[in-house]
Structure formats: structure tokens, C-alpha cells
């Protein structure tokens, strides 16, 4: 009887492990297929990679992993390889240098064709696509059941060490202003995932930080816009609007 129980338990464990591996392998292939599809539209992947410096419980020294998100400005990172994801200490990974910006912007018609052809949806009549490689925030509104480009603005996304999360999210809360741990404030914020939000250029003592250049990676993961543009998003984009970052 004990042998049957052991064999049964072993079978369940092996089966579970195989299903786990198949699940992650499927997700990995699906992600690669998506990246290849987007490349056809000249939309570059903005996934940040890093190299494990010291062996962890789940990753080997020297292994290359994807940076999914960070916690408290890089004190911890959620990373993944082809089969697993986990949080690790920031000191145990070496982040790749900052990628070059894609200077050639897509034309308005190319942007419209892209978001319609990959079938992006939103619960509202608005859609936001943040093109990280070009540092552009694109706003679309629905017209005759298709997306039409309304605005395209320069923005600043996260540095590699504090990257902007990649994926599909929704606006879930808003506010007039907030202050960060550095004593800086920002106006007109629209949150789309955890502490990731769209907001204005930071201010110090009530004044915009001098020499702040939009169109370059410059944040701790948030999407920075001019104050006027951040106010427009805050005032006009409804809750539950899709935010697509890539």
C-alpha cells in the first residue's frame, strides 16, 4: 500500500512539474511570437535584461534574465527566465546599460495601423500606447469602431535600473499631486499599475526642475509628461482606459 502511495505521489509531482514547464515554455514562445509580430511594424521591444552576479535560490550566476519590475528604486527586482519568475535583491544583478532611443518616429498612419492590427481593446473610448523605445505617449480615441490617433507627445519613461513595466494595464486611480521620498512633487497623476503612473514634470519647492528634458529615459518607472499634457490626461482620460506599454 505504501509503495502505491509513493508511486502515486511521484506521478503527481512529475506531472505537475511537466505541466509547469510546458506552461512557461508556451508563455515564452507566445512572448517571442508577439515580439516578432511587433517588429513587423517597426515597434521595438523595450524589455530590460540583466545578468545574475551571485547565485540565488532560483537563478544561476551569469544567467541572463528579464527585468519585470523593481521595488523601492532597485532595492529588489522581479526577474524571469524562460521557466520561472521571482524577486531578488538589487545587489545580486547587473543591469544592462541604457538602450539607445529609436529616433525615427512612426508616422500617424503607422501608429493607427499598428494598434488596430494587433487588436488592442479598451473598456472606454480611449486607448494610451506608450512607445518606450521612442519615448512617445500616443493617445487614440474610437471612431467608427476603430482607433484614431488624437495626440502623440514626448514623454520620459524609467531608466533601465528602474524600468517602466511592460504590458497592458488600466487607469485605476487619479489625483492632483503627490510628493516622493526625494521631496519632489508632481501634478495630475493617473495610476495604471501599483505605483506606476502618468504624471507631470517633477517640481522642487513648487518650481519645475530645471533642464528636465522630455523624450529621454529619466524616471523611476513612471511616465512623465509636460504639466499641460499630464493635466489633459488627468482631466479627459476615463478610469479603466487601457494603457499599453511596450
Backbone bond lengths (Angstrom), bond angles and torsions (degrees), N, CA, C in turn:
res aa  C-N    CA-C-N  psi(-1)  N-CA   C-N-CA  omega(-1)  CA-C   N-CA-C  phi
1 X - - - 1.469 - - 1.518 110.81 -
2 X 1.348 116.28 -41.98 1.459 120.58 179.74 1.515 110.57 -63.23
3 X 1.346 116.59 -39.22 1.466 120.03 -179.63 1.516 110.37 -62.34
4 X 1.353 116.69 -41.17 1.463 120.32 179.60 1.520 111.15 -63.10
5 X 1.346 115.23 -41.07 1.465 119.70 179.89 1.516 110.47 -64.37
6 X 1.348 116.37 -43.46 1.469 120.56 179.49 1.514 111.07 -63.09
7 X 1.359 115.73 -45.07 1.472 119.81 -179.93 1.518 110.12 -63.21
8 X 1.346 116.12 -42.58 1.462 120.61 179.26 1.525 111.13 -61.41
9 X 1.341 116.16 -45.93 1.460 120.78 179.74 1.517 110.96 -63.01
10 X 1.343 116.36 -40.47 1.466 120.83 179.65 1.518 110.57 -64.61
11 X 1.346 115.69 -40.89 1.471 120.40 179.31 1.522 111.04 -62.59
12 X 1.345 115.71 -43.80 1.468 119.90 179.34 1.518 110.95 -63.61
13 X 1.347 116.66 -41.37 1.468 120.95 -179.81 1.514 111.28 -63.80
14 X 1.342 116.64 -46.42 1.472 120.81 -179.90 1.518 110.49 -64.03
15 X 1.347 115.76 -42.64 1.473 119.87 178.90 1.513 111.46 -61.82
16 X 1.330 116.07 -43.71 1.468 120.68 178.53 1.510 111.14 -61.84
17 X 1.348 116.15 -41.08 1.459 120.75 179.45 1.520 111.10 -64.33
18 X 1.349 116.22 -42.51 1.465 119.78 179.35 1.523 111.16 -63.93
19 X 1.350 116.16 -42.61 1.460 119.72 177.76 1.515 111.29 -62.29
20 X 1.350 116.47 -38.60 1.464 122.31 178.91 1.528 110.41 -62.29
21 X 1.350 115.89 -46.43 1.471 121.02 -179.74 1.509 110.73 -65.39
22 X 1.351 117.04 -43.14 1.467 120.98 179.92 1.514 110.70 -62.50
23 X 1.349 116.34 -40.81 1.466 121.08 179.79 1.516 111.27 -59.89
24 X 1.345 117.02 -49.00 1.457 120.28 -178.50 1.521 111.50 -69.86
25 X 1.354 116.52 -34.92 1.464 119.07 178.89 1.518 109.85 -66.30
26 X 1.340 116.48 -40.65 1.468 120.69 177.11 1.519 110.67 -61.43
27 X 1.334 115.68 -46.50 1.470 119.54 179.42 1.511 111.69 -60.94
28 X 1.346 116.78 -39.31 1.460 121.29 -179.98 1.517 110.69 -64.20
29 X 1.341 116.89 -45.55 1.468 120.42 179.55 1.525 110.65 -65.98
30 X 1.336 115.97 -38.96 1.463 120.28 178.85 1.526 110.47 -62.49
31 X 1.331 117.03 -41.07 1.458 121.49 179.61 1.527 111.05 -66.24
32 X 1.351 116.11 -41.54 1.469 120.22 178.59 1.520 110.27 -63.88
33 X 1.328 116.95 -40.53 1.470 120.79 179.43 1.519 110.29 -63.50
34 X 1.356 115.76 -39.60 1.463 120.18 178.86 1.531 110.38 -63.98
35 X 1.345 116.65 -44.24 1.464 120.83 179.02 1.526 110.71 -59.60
36 X 1.335 116.67 -43.70 1.471 120.75 -179.61 1.522 111.10 -65.64
37 X 1.336 116.39 -36.92 1.461 120.46 177.94 1.522 110.52 -64.36
38 X 1.335 116.38 -45.83 1.460 120.36 -179.15 1.522 111.42 -63.91
39 X 1.338 116.58 -34.52 1.468 120.03 179.96 1.522 111.33 -61.83
40 X 1.326 117.48 -28.42 1.464 120.48 178.31 1.517 111.24 -61.88
41 X 1.337 116.18 -26.03 1.454 121.44 179.32 1.532 111.35 -96.83
42 X 1.340 115.57 9.26 1.467 121.98 -176.97 1.526 111.77 62.79
43 X 1.328 115.64 33.54 1.462 121.93 175.14 1.528 107.04 -103.82
44 X 1.334 115.89 111.24 1.454 121.45 -172.99 1.526 111.69 -83.41
45 X 1.340 115.61 144.24 1.454 120.41 173.58 1.523 109.97 -68.39
46 X 1.314 116.81 140.39 1.466 121.28 178.61 1.527 111.22 -115.77
47 X 1.331 116.44 24.32 1.461 120.83 177.90 1.524 109.48 -64.74
48 X 1.313 116.51 133.49 1.468 122.56 178.88 1.527 108.69 -94.86
49 X 1.321 115.50 136.02 1.468 121.12 179.93 1.528 110.27 -115.16
50 X 1.310 114.68 155.55 1.455 121.03 176.28 1.517 110.07 -145.37
51 X 1.340 116.32 166.71 1.454 122.13 -179.83 1.524 109.57 -118.46
52 X 1.324 116.31 129.75 1.459 121.75 -179.95 1.540 109.15 -66.52
53 X 1.323 117.18 120.86 1.475 121.83 -179.84 1.518 111.82 -83.57
54 X 1.320 115.90 -41.27 1.461 121.40 -178.31 1.518 109.03 -127.12
55 X 1.313 116.20 136.71 1.462 121.69 -179.53 1.530 110.65 -54.51
56 X 1.324 115.25 134.47 1.464 120.93 176.25 1.531 108.39 -113.50
57 X 1.321 116.36 -175.61 1.462 120.07 179.57 1.527 112.17 -62.11
58 X 1.337 116.49 -30.05 1.469 119.18 -172.93 1.532 114.48 -123.02
59 X 1.337 117.64 -7.01 1.464 119.50 -177.89 1.528 110.32 -129.22
60 X 1.341 115.34 146.39 1.462 121.35 -178.31 1.523 110.98 -89.82
61 X 1.302 116.06 152.18 1.459 121.45 175.41 1.525 109.24 -61.29
62 X 1.335 116.50 132.94 1.464 121.07 -179.97 1.516 114.29 87.78
63 X 1.325 117.86 -5.33 1.463 121.55 -179.28 1.517 110.85 -74.44
64 X 1.338 116.12 137.19 1.462 120.45 176.68 1.525 109.03 -88.82
65 X 1.331 116.18 133.07 1.472 121.64 -178.14 1.520 110.07 -133.64
66 X 1.318 115.45 160.22 1.459 121.57 174.70 1.522 109.42 -88.78
67 X 1.329 115.92 140.19 1.454 121.32 175.44 1.526 107.03 -91.27
68 X 1.320 117.01 115.06 1.462 121.11 -178.42 1.523 112.10 -89.03
69 X 1.334 116.54 -43.73 1.467 121.68 176.30 1.515 108.88 -166.17
70 X 1.327 115.69 166.09 1.460 119.32 178.54 1.521 110.46 -122.23
71 X 1.329 115.05 167.20 1.460 121.42 179.47 1.519 108.83 -129.47
72 X 1.329 115.87 128.53 1.463 122.78 178.37 1.533 111.53 51.77
73 X 1.340 113.42 58.69 1.475 121.56 173.27 1.526 113.58 55.55
74 X 1.333 115.61 43.48 1.457 119.79 172.97 1.512 115.68 91.09
75 X 1.328 118.46 9.22 1.464 118.82 175.96 1.524 110.25 -69.24
76 X 1.335 116.36 -28.68 1.458 122.55 172.99 1.520 109.19 -140.84
77 X 1.328 116.30 153.69 1.461 121.76 176.83 1.517 110.28 -131.32
78 X 1.326 115.47 140.09 1.463 119.80 168.07 1.520 106.69 -92.73
79 X 1.333 116.19 119.47 1.462 120.92 -174.47 1.529 109.24 -126.53
80 X 1.328 116.62 165.32 1.455 120.37 178.85 1.521 110.74 -149.19
81 X 1.331 115.28 152.92 1.463 121.59 167.19 1.527 106.37 -116.21
82 X 1.308 118.47 -157.31 1.464 120.27 -175.74 1.525 113.16 -73.49
83 X 1.344 118.15 -10.43 1.457 118.98 -174.03 1.524 115.84 -130.88
84 X 1.317 118.59 -12.10 1.459 119.10 -174.86 1.526 110.99 -155.23
85 X 1.330 116.20 155.51 1.464 121.25 173.46 1.522 108.27 -131.72
86 X 1.347 116.45 150.03 1.461 120.00 -177.82 1.522 109.01 -166.44
87 X 1.335 115.72 160.13 1.462 122.20 174.15 1.522 109.39 -87.06
88 X 1.341 116.92 136.79 1.458 121.91 177.30 1.528 109.71 -133.24
89 X 1.331 116.85 162.06 1.463 121.09 176.82 1.526 110.53 -67.16
90 X 1.317 116.44 143.55 1.459 120.69 -179.59 1.523 113.36 -62.18
91 X 1.336 116.81 -28.68 1.468 120.42 -178.72 1.528 112.83 -73.63
92 X 1.328 117.38 -12.26 1.464 119.74 -175.54 1.522 113.46 -96.11
93 X 1.338 117.08 10.49 1.467 119.50 -179.44 1.523 110.96 -138.99
94 X 1.322 115.15 144.71 1.463 122.47 175.27 1.514 108.28 -106.16
95 X 1.327 116.60 117.18 1.465 121.80 -176.63 1.521 109.87 -86.72
96 X 1.334 116.18 139.00 1.459 121.49 177.99 1.532 110.68 -58.58
97 X 1.326 115.85 154.96 1.465 120.49 178.43 1.524 110.16 -65.88
98 X 1.303 115.27 162.87 1.462 120.03 -177.72 1.532 111.50 -59.50
99 X 1.328 118.05 130.17 1.459 120.47 177.76 1.519 111.23 -71.58
100 X 1.313 115.80 155.08 1.458 119.32 176.56 1.526 109.48 -74.81
101 X 1.308 115.14 146.55 1.459 121.03 177.58 1.526 109.68 -74.78
102 X 1.334 116.73 141.45 1.459 121.08 172.90 1.523 107.87 -79.35
103 X 1.322 115.69 107.31 1.471 119.69 -171.52 1.525 113.19 -77.18
104 X 1.328 117.51 -27.36 1.458 120.78 -178.36 1.530 110.02 -81.56
105 X 1.322 116.64 108.46 1.456 120.11 -179.09 1.528 109.69 -76.13
106 X 1.330 115.47 154.04 1.451 120.22 173.28 1.525 109.15 -75.32
107 X 1.317 116.21 151.30 1.465 119.58 176.29 1.529 108.84 -74.09
108 X 1.329 117.95 159.72 1.468 120.10 177.21 1.526 113.29 -53.20
109 X 1.332 116.73 -41.75 1.470 119.41 -179.28 1.529 111.47 -67.71
110 X 1.332 117.83 -34.05 1.467 120.93 177.18 1.526 111.09 -67.06
111 X 1.332 116.92 -39.23 1.467 120.82 177.93 1.526 110.69 -64.51
112 X 1.313 116.23 -44.26 1.458 121.17 179.69 1.529 110.36 -63.10
113 X 1.310 116.45 -45.06 1.467 120.53 -179.27 1.528 110.72 -61.94
114 X 1.333 116.99 -41.56 1.466 121.87 -178.10 1.526 111.56 -61.43
115 X 1.352 117.69 -55.48 1.467 119.16 -174.43 1.525 111.91 -66.70
116 X 1.340 117.51 -29.27 1.458 119.82 177.60 1.523 111.65 -77.83
117 X 1.316 116.41 -37.34 1.460 119.86 -175.40 1.521 112.71 -73.36
118 X 1.352 117.94 -28.92 1.468 119.67 177.97 1.537 111.15 -91.72
119 X 1.331 114.84 6.56 1.470 121.99 171.79 1.529 113.78 60.72
120 X 1.327 116.30 45.35 1.460 119.44 173.69 1.526 109.71 -69.72
121 X 1.318 115.99 137.34 1.459 120.72 -179.64 1.527 109.88 -122.48
122 X 1.310 116.47 163.95 1.459 122.46 176.69 1.522 108.39 -149.88
123 X 1.326 116.28 149.86 1.463 120.52 179.00 1.523 111.99 -75.49
124 X 1.330 116.34 -10.65 1.460 120.99 179.17 1.534 108.98 -119.20
125 X 1.311 116.06 -176.95 1.469 120.45 178.45 1.524 112.25 -86.51
126 X 1.335 116.88 12.32 1.462 121.16 177.32 1.525 110.47 -123.59
127 X 1.317 114.70 154.84 1.460 122.90 177.16 1.525 107.68 -144.18
128 X 1.337 116.42 135.51 1.459 121.10 176.75 1.521 108.63 -115.21
129 X 1.319 116.53 126.31 1.470 121.84 173.48 1.524 107.79 -116.76
130 X 1.328 115.98 120.10 1.462 121.40 176.58 1.514 108.03 -100.59
131 X 1.321 116.13 108.17 1.467 123.52 179.39 1.529 107.42 -86.03
132 X 1.331 116.52 97.06 1.465 120.85 -171.96 1.519 111.85 -66.58
133 X 1.317 118.00 -40.48 1.463 119.62 -177.03 1.517 112.29 -66.15
134 X 1.333 116.76 -24.53 1.471 121.04 179.00 1.525 112.46 -105.61
135 X 1.327 116.53 -3.73 1.466 121.19 -179.05 1.531 111.12 53.93
136 X 1.335 114.15 52.34 1.464 121.78 179.10 1.528 110.37 -128.16
137 X 1.326 115.66 135.87 1.455 121.24 170.60 1.523 107.38 -105.02
138 X 1.323 116.03 118.19 1.460 122.10 -176.93 1.529 109.78 -109.79
139 X 1.314 116.03 130.10 1.457 121.44 179.90 1.524 109.34 -112.84
140 X 1.331 115.37 129.64 1.466 121.80 179.67 1.524 109.01 -120.15
141 X 1.319 115.25 147.56 1.460 119.40 169.90 1.515 109.15 -124.66
142 X 1.308 115.28 155.01 1.458 121.04 -174.00 1.518 110.21 -81.01
143 X 1.330 115.00 130.34 1.454 122.12 178.76 1.527 108.50 -138.52
144 X 1.327 116.82 118.30 1.474 121.66 -177.03 1.530 111.27 51.82
145 X 1.336 115.17 43.86 1.461 123.18 175.80 1.530 114.13 66.46
146 X 1.334 116.90 17.95 1.470 121.09 173.39 1.528 108.05 -131.22
147 X 1.326 115.42 160.85 1.466 120.31 -179.50 1.523 110.87 -85.40
148 X 1.332 115.77 131.58 1.466 122.62 176.29 1.530 108.06 -118.43
149 X 1.326 116.61 138.70 1.456 120.65 -178.79 1.527 110.49 -73.78
150 X 1.347 115.25 125.61 1.463 119.86 178.71 1.521 110.53 -101.29
151 X 1.346 117.27 -48.64 1.464 121.65 -179.65 1.533 110.03 -141.70
152 X 1.321 115.07 153.20 1.466 121.75 171.41 1.526 106.93 -139.91
153 X 1.331 116.60 115.80 1.465 121.54 -173.20 1.524 111.71 -123.69
154 X 1.332 115.40 149.32 1.463 120.15 170.12 1.526 109.19 -64.24
155 X 1.327 115.51 142.21 1.460 120.22 175.99 1.525 108.44 -142.35
156 X 1.301 117.09 175.19 1.459 122.33 173.74 1.517 108.20 -129.87
157 X 1.340 115.86 124.29 1.459 120.98 179.34 1.527 109.10 -103.79
158 X 1.332 116.68 -170.18 1.455 120.95 -173.71 1.514 114.72 -73.86
159 X 1.338 114.87 149.87 1.463 120.41 168.69 1.532 108.70 -62.75
160 X 1.344 116.48 165.18 1.466 118.89 176.63 1.526 112.04 -60.58
161 X 1.323 117.08 -34.59 1.467 119.24 -177.80 1.532 111.56 -77.34
162 X 1.320 116.45 -14.91 1.468 122.09 173.76 1.532 107.76 -136.91
163 X 1.330 117.03 67.89 1.465 120.03 -168.62 1.521 114.21 -73.06
164 X 1.311 114.64 153.78 1.461 121.09 171.19 1.524 108.50 -73.55
165 X 1.323 116.87 135.27 1.462 120.35 179.41 1.532 109.36 -64.73
166 X 1.321 115.01 148.26 1.461 121.37 -179.10 1.524 109.44 -111.83
167 X 1.328 116.00 134.03 1.456 119.61 178.13 1.513 112.13 148.93
168 X 1.316 115.84 -159.38 1.463 122.68 179.24 1.522 109.15 -115.45
169 X 1.331 115.54 126.36 1.462 121.52 -175.40 1.525 108.89 -135.20
170 X 1.329 116.99 -174.84 1.463 121.38 177.29 1.521 110.25 -139.55
171 X 1.315 115.98 146.29 1.468 120.07 172.10 1.524 107.66 -63.50
172 X 1.354 116.59 122.78 1.460 118.96 -175.90 1.526 114.38 -122.81
173 X 1.330 117.78 -12.16 1.466 120.25 173.61 1.524 109.23 -161.97
174 X 1.355 115.29 162.88 1.461 120.63 -177.84 1.520 110.06 -143.77
175 X 1.322 116.16 164.55 1.449 120.66 175.68 1.518 111.50 -165.65
176 X 1.316 115.75 164.37 1.461 120.78 -177.98 1.521 111.93 -78.03
177 X 1.343 117.90 -43.83 1.464 119.65 -177.40 1.526 110.38 -156.76
178 X 1.331 115.77 160.84 1.456 122.08 174.57 1.525 108.39 -152.16
179 X 1.328 115.90 163.33 1.461 121.58 177.41 1.520 108.79 -124.05
180 X 1.365 116.23 136.33 1.464 119.49 179.86 1.529 111.33 -94.73
181 X 1.345 115.43 -176.91 1.464 120.34 -175.77 1.522 113.27 -70.84
182 X 1.335 116.79 -11.18 1.465 120.67 179.62 1.533 111.92 -94.25
183 X 1.336 116.19 3.81 1.451 120.01 -179.64 1.516 113.14 82.64
184 X 1.332 116.82 8.58 1.457 120.90 177.81 1.527 109.48 -91.95
185 X 1.313 115.29 149.62 1.460 120.87 177.63 1.524 109.44 -116.62
186 X 1.327 115.78 161.32 1.457 121.25 174.13 1.515 107.98 -145.79
187 X 1.318 115.43 155.41 1.465 121.44 -174.35 1.529 110.77 -111.99
188 X 1.330 114.25 157.37 1.457 123.52 168.59 1.536 112.13 52.55
189 X 1.321 115.62 66.89 1.468 119.02 -177.72 1.529 111.67 -97.45
190 X 1.328 114.31 145.38 1.465 123.15 176.89 1.520 107.21 -130.05
191 X 1.324 116.63 111.34 1.463 122.38 -174.95 1.524 110.10 -83.63
192 X 1.360 116.41 135.48 1.465 119.10 178.10 1.526 113.14 -122.91
193 X 1.351 118.59 -14.68 1.468 120.74 176.47 1.520 109.45 -165.56
194 X 1.321 117.28 121.22 1.463 121.96 -178.46 1.526 110.56 45.86
195 X 1.354 116.67 -119.87 1.473 119.33 178.42 1.524 112.86 -96.12
196 X 1.320 117.70 11.77 1.465 121.45 178.41 1.522 108.82 -86.32
197 X 1.324 115.40 128.94 1.465 119.69 -175.12 1.525 111.56 -148.84
198 X 1.312 114.73 165.29 1.467 123.21 171.41 1.523 105.90 -98.74
199 X 1.337 117.18 128.85 1.471 119.10 -179.24 1.529 110.93 -154.38
200 X 1.316 115.50 177.55 1.468 121.74 -176.42 1.530 111.85 -77.15
201 X 1.322 115.00 171.84 1.461 121.36 170.87 1.533 108.53 -56.58
202 X 1.328 118.26 135.07 1.472 120.36 -179.11 1.527 111.92 -61.46
203 X 1.314 114.04 152.68 1.460 120.27 176.64 1.525 109.76 -123.83
204 X 1.319 115.35 152.08 1.463 122.00 176.03 1.523 106.73 -126.71
205 X 1.322 116.43 125.23 1.471 121.48 -177.65 1.528 111.38 53.36
206 X 1.341 115.33 37.58 1.457 119.94 175.24 1.513 115.30 83.08
207 X 1.333 118.23 1.97 1.462 121.41 -179.56 1.534 109.98 -120.76
208 X 1.347 115.47 140.77 1.463 118.88 178.09 1.526 110.21 -59.44
209 X 1.326 115.57 140.19 1.461 120.19 179.20 1.522 109.41 -62.20
210 X 1.317 116.00 127.36 1.460 120.77 -176.92 1.530 111.05 -68.19
211 X 1.335 114.91 150.93 1.466 123.04 175.69 1.527 112.97 61.95
212 X 1.333 116.96 23.90 1.465 119.80 175.75 1.517 108.34 -78.90
213 X 1.328 116.82 121.74 1.460 121.48 -175.36 1.519 110.50 -106.57
214 X 1.305 117.58 112.32 1.458 121.23 172.62 1.523 109.43 -71.93
215 X 1.322 115.84 152.56 1.459 119.99 -179.07 1.510 112.96 96.84
216 X 1.336 117.64 4.28 1.469 122.92 176.09 1.523 108.62 -131.57
217 X 1.324 117.15 150.70 1.465 120.38 176.28 1.524 109.24 -62.49
218 X 1.313 115.86 124.62 1.472 117.65 -172.39 1.525 114.01 -154.34
219 X 1.337 118.05 11.15 1.463 118.76 -172.93 1.523 111.99 -120.74
220 X 1.325 114.94 176.95 1.464 121.93 174.44 1.525 111.39 -91.96
221 X 1.324 115.69 21.46 1.459 121.55 177.80 1.509 114.13 123.43
222 X 1.339 116.61 -21.61 1.462 120.51 178.53 1.530 111.22 -74.50
223 X 1.328 115.35 169.23 1.464 122.31 176.44 1.525 107.53 -103.33
224 X 1.328 116.30 116.44 1.463 120.95 -177.19 1.526 110.41 -100.44
225 X 1.324 115.23 132.11 1.465 122.99 176.30 1.518 109.25 -124.05
226 X 1.340 115.45 168.59 1.464 118.61 169.69 1.526 107.71 -60.91
227 X 1.320 116.62 158.64 1.470 120.01 -178.25 1.523 111.40 -60.04
228 X 1.334 117.67 -42.27 1.467 121.05 179.91 1.530 111.25 -62.20
229 X 1.335 116.68 -42.93 1.466 120.31 -178.56 1.534 111.33 -70.44
230 X 1.339 116.78 -39.29 1.468 119.92 177.35 1.531 110.18 -63.13
231 X 1.342 115.96 -38.04 1.459 120.51 178.45 1.527 110.53 -65.65
232 X 1.339 116.68 -38.36 1.472 119.85 179.30 1.530 109.63 -63.06
233 X 1.338 117.07 -45.51 1.469 120.45 179.10 1.522 109.76 -60.79
234 X 1.327 116.24 -47.37 1.466 121.39 -179.74 1.533 111.11 -58.17
235 X 1.313 117.18 -41.18 1.461 121.89 -173.11 1.527 113.53 -83.51
236 X 1.327 117.41 -27.12 1.465 120.05 -169.33 1.521 116.10 -117.07
237 X 1.303 118.15 -23.75 1.466 119.60 -177.81 1.528 109.37 -86.10
238 X 1.323 118.63 120.88 1.459 120.70 -176.88 1.536 112.86 -71.68
239 X 1.319 115.57 159.53 1.455 121.30 170.93 1.528 109.23 -59.13
240 X 1.327 115.90 149.31 1.469 125.06 179.20 1.531 113.09 73.60
241 X 1.342 116.43 10.06 1.465 118.93 173.59 1.524 108.88 -68.73
242 X 1.320 116.20 137.59 1.470 121.59 179.43 1.530 110.56 -68.66
243 X 1.338 115.22 134.39 1.462 122.65 172.39 1.525 107.18 -119.40
244 X 1.310 115.95 113.98 1.461 122.99 -178.50 1.520 108.14 -106.02
245 X 1.335 116.92 116.87 1.468 121.29 179.61 1.510 109.21 -112.73
246 X 1.339 116.20 132.04 1.458 119.13 -179.60 1.514 109.39 -160.34
